[in-house]
Amino acid sequence: MAISGALAGMGGAVQLLGMGQRISLFAGQEGFGFEGISVALIGASNPIGVFFSGLFYGALKYGGSKLNLIQAPSEIVDVITGTIVFFIAISHVFKV
């Protein structure tokens, strides 16, 4: 875990230091943590499940950006993702 944390910290530092002149744009990348948690929840923390749920989540995000072509609100993707996460989380509450 220490090696993993060190590598993640170095990767974040390299990304932050590389964006020195565009530091205001760095704040636009927030939200990766919630997306990672929801992908892990959908994939049930199984490596194969997380891979396929990551593909599903990426397809939702990519498709949501194209919804403007048909004059549909792109926020519907967030509603769909939230609904999926809600029902998966609720199923864990009612497990016997």
C-alpha positions in Angstrom: 0.0 0.0 0.0 2.9 2.3 0.7 4.4 1.8 -2.7 1.0 2.3 -4.3 0.5 5.5 -2.4 3.9 6.8 -3.3 3.4 6.1 -7.0 0.0 7.8 -6.9 1.5 10.8 -5.1 4.3 11.1 -7.6 1.8 10.8 -10.5 -0.3 13.6 -9.0 2.7 15.7 -8.4 3.9 15.3 -11.9 0.5 16.2 -13.3 0.2 19.3 -11.0 3.7 20.5 -11.7 3.3 20.0 -15.4 0.2 22.2 -15.4 1.9 25.1 -13.8 0.6 27.7 -16.2 -2.8 26.2 -16.4 -3.4 25.7 -12.7 -6.9 27.1 -12.9 -8.0 24.3 -15.3 -6.8 21.7 -12.8 -9.8 22.4 -10.7 -12.0 21.2 -13.5 -10.8 17.6 -13.1 -12.5 17.2 -9.7 -15.0 14.4 -9.3 -12.7 11.5 -10.2 -13.0 10.1 -6.7 -16.8 9.8 -6.9 -16.6 8.3 -10.3 -14.1 5.7 -9.0 -16.2 4.9 -6.0 -19.3 4.4 -8.2 -17.4 2.2 -10.7 -16.1 0.1 -7.9 -19.7 -0.2 -6.4 -21.2 -1.1 -9.7 -18.4 -3.7 -10.3 -18.9 -5.1 -6.8 -15.1 -4.5 -6.1 -14.3 -7.5 -8.4 -11.4 -6.8 -10.8 -13.3 -8.2 -13.8 -16.6 -6.5 -12.7 -14.8 -3.2 -12.2 -13.3 -3.4 -15.7 -16.7 -3.9 -17.3 -18.4 -1.3 -15.1 -15.6 1.2 -16.0 -16.3 0.5 -19.7 -20.0 1.0 -19.0 -19.4 4.2 -17.1 -17.1 5.5 -19.8 -19.6 4.8 -22.5 -22.3 6.6 -20.4 -20.0 9.7 -20.0 -19.0 9.7 -23.7 -22.5 9.2 -24.9 -23.8 11.9 -22.5 -21.5 14.4 -24.2 -23.1 13.7 -27.5 -26.7 14.2 -26.2 -26.5 17.9 -27.2 -26.7 16.8 -30.8 -30.3 15.8 -30.3 -31.1 18.8 -28.0 -31.3 16.5 -24.9 -29.9 17.6 -21.6 -26.5 16.0 -20.9 -27.3 15.9 -17.2 -29.6 12.8 -17.8 -26.4 10.7 -17.7 -25.8 11.9 -14.1 -29.4 11.0 -13.2 -29.0 7.5 -14.7 -25.7 6.9 -13.0 -27.1 8.1 -9.7 -30.1 5.9 -10.0 -27.9 2.8 -10.7 -25.7 3.6 -7.7 -28.7 4.1 -5.5 -30.3 0.8 -6.4 -27.0 -1.1 -6.0 -26.4 0.6 -2.6 -30.0 -0.2 -1.5 -29.6 -3.8 -2.5 -26.6 -4.0 0.0 -28.8 -2.6 2.7 -31.5 -5.2 2.3 -29.1 -8.2 2.0 -29.9 -11.0 4.5 
